[in-house]
Amino acid sequence: MADGLIDIVSGVLLLTGGAFGIVGGLGLLRFPDFYTRLHAAGVTDTLCALLIVVGLALQSGFSLLTVKLALILLFLLFTAPTASHALARAAMTDDLEPETGDSARPEQGAPSSNT
C-alpha cells in the first residue's frame, strides 16, 4: 500500500516538474524581450529541477542515491538563480533595455486622444 502511494506521489511530482519545464520552454518562445524570457526560464528551471529531483528521490528510497540526488538539488538551487542574476546583470551592463510597450503611447507633449 505504501509503495503504491509513493509511486503515485513520485509520478505526480515527475509529471508536474516536466510540465513546468515545458511551460518554461514556451515562455522562452512567447515572451517579447530578454528579461521576461530570462525570468520564465529561471523560475521554471528551478521549480522543474526541484520537483523532478524530489520525485526521483522518492523513487530511489533512502540510500546513497538519495544523498547524491539531494546534493545535486542543492547545487541546482544555488546555481540556477545565480546564473539568471548574472545574465540579467550582464545584459544591464551591456545597456540592453527591457521592452516596455511604450510604442503605443503618444510622444511627450502630444495631445492625448481621450481629452
C-alpha positions in Angstrom: 0.0 0.0 0.0 2.7 2.5 1.0 4.8 1.6 -2.2 1.8 2.4 -4.4 1.3 5.7 -2.7 5.0 6.6 -3.0 4.8 5.7 -6.7 1.7 7.9 -7.2 3.2 10.9 -5.4 6.5 10.4 -7.2 4.8 10.2 -10.6 2.8 13.3 -9.9 6.0 15.2 -8.9 7.8 14.0 -12.0 4.9 14.9 -14.3 4.5 18.3 -12.7 8.2 19.0 -13.0 8.1 18.1 -16.6 5.1 20.3 -17.2 6.9 23.2 -15.6 9.8 22.5 -17.9 7.5 22.7 -21.0 5.9 25.9 -19.7 9.3 27.4 -19.3 10.2 26.5 -22.8 7.0 28.0 -24.1 7.8 31.2 -22.2 11.2 31.4 -23.9 9.4 31.3 -27.3 6.4 33.6 -26.4 7.8 36.4 -24.3 8.9 39.6 -26.0 12.3 40.5 -24.6 15.4 39.1 -22.9 14.4 39.9 -19.4 10.9 38.3 -19.4 12.4 35.3 -21.2 15.1 35.0 -18.6 12.5 35.2 -15.8 10.4 32.4 -17.4 13.5 30.2 -17.8 15.0 30.9 -14.4 11.8 30.4 -12.3 10.6 27.3 -14.1 14.1 25.8 -14.3 14.5 26.0 -10.6 11.0 24.7 -9.8 11.2 22.0 -12.5 14.5 20.7 -11.1 13.2 20.7 -7.5 10.1 18.7 -8.4 11.9 16.2 -10.6 14.7 15.6 -8.2 12.3 15.1 -5.3 10.2 12.7 -7.4 13.4 10.7 -8.2 14.4 10.7 -4.6 11.1 9.2 -3.6 11.5 6.5 -6.2 15.0 5.6 -5.0 14.1 5.2 -1.4 16.6 6.1 1.4 20.0 5.1 0.1 23.3 6.6 -1.1 21.5 7.6 -4.3 19.1 9.8 -2.3 22.0 11.6 -0.8 23.5 12.2 -4.2 20.2 13.5 -5.5 20.0 15.9 -2.5 23.5 17.2 -3.3 22.5 17.7 -7.0 19.4 19.5 -5.9 21.3 21.7 -3.5 23.8 22.6 -6.3 20.9 23.4 -8.7 19.1 25.5 -6.2 22.2 27.7 -5.7 23.4 27.9 -9.3 20.2 28.4 -11.3 19.1 31.6 -9.7 22.7 32.9 -9.5 23.2 32.2 -13.3 19.9 34.1 -14.1 21.0 37.0 -11.9 24.4 37.1 -13.6 22.8 37.1 -17.1 20.5 39.9 -16.1 23.3 42.0 -14.7 25.4 41.4 -17.8 22.5 42.5 -20.0 22.0 45.6 -17.9 25.8 46.4 -18.1 25.6 46.0 -21.9 22.7 48.6 -21.9 20.0 46.1 -23.1 16.8 47.9 -22.4 13.6 46.0 -21.5 10.7 46.2 -23.8 8.1 48.4 -22.0 5.4 48.7 -24.6 5.8 52.5 -24.9 5.3 52.4 -28.7 1.6 52.7 -28.3 1.8 55.8 -26.1 1.9 59.3 -27.6 5.1 61.4 -27.7 5.8 63.8 -24.8 3.8 67.0 -25.4 1.4 65.4 -28.0 -2.3 65.7 -27.2 -3.8 62.6 -25.8 -6.7 61.0 -27.6 -9.0 60.9 -24.5 -9.4 64.6 -23.9 
